[in-house]
Amino acid sequence: MRGLTGGGGIRTRAASGAAVAGLAAVGLFTVACSTGGAGVQDEGSAHADTADKATPSPVTPSSSTARKSQSVNAVKLILSDPKVSERVKADLKPCGRNSYPVDTSYGNLTGGTSPDVVVNVLTCGDAVGMGTYVYRENGDKYENVFAAEEPAVYSAIDRGDLVVTKQVYTKGDSVTGPSGEEVTTWRWSGGKFTQQYWVRNDFSKAVGAGEPAAPDAAPTSEN
């Protein structure tokens, strides 16, 4: 269950595969390690005359984006990180031969000269997010600058922001039907992540419940 509803083409892995038993087994906590985030700023639309006369200028990539990302060993990164809980480390096992349930993304979040690394640790069978982490290059190693460890959590990079989505379950929810989700946007500022936006989406329980019930027949009168 990897779900994200932030903007800009974030893929959604909804709660379709989440197992309640799997969620209960992951008794984790949320940690914001040097935490920050933000939403997308609306600059407004350009004036029509200006837009018509504007001449596109060449785009020069900044030093933080020009350098190509180099793949990291995400599993090794997680297992060697003292900030990752022992429970997550113990549950991080191969789903198949040398195939670990870890998603890795690279992008510019902290303004450094190298791409930052976002790692999502999942369960094998149901792809339930167990923990999500952000690593920033610091010399010859990577530093953990953000961590959230709780059931059904997943992060993605959205136009320079970190968007974290957590599925919300309440009593009586089926494994495929969470009550909602919480979406939090973080932005790097002043050497740490700070929260910019928080959104709670409650899902309708009526959708998918079948056809609407037929209205009761109007009573007839007899003379």
Secondary structure, 3 states (H helix, E strand, C coil): CCCCCCCCCCCCCCHHHCCHHHHHHCCCCEECCCECCCCCCCCCCCCHHHHHHCCCCCCCCCHHHHCCCCCCCHHHHHHCCCCCCHHHHHHCCCCECCECCEEEEEECCCCCCCCEEEEEEECCCCCCEEEEEEEEEECCEEEEEEEECCCCEEEEEECCEEEEEEEECCCCCCCCCCCEEEEEEEEEECCEEEEEEEEEEECCCCCCCCCCCCCCCCCCCCC
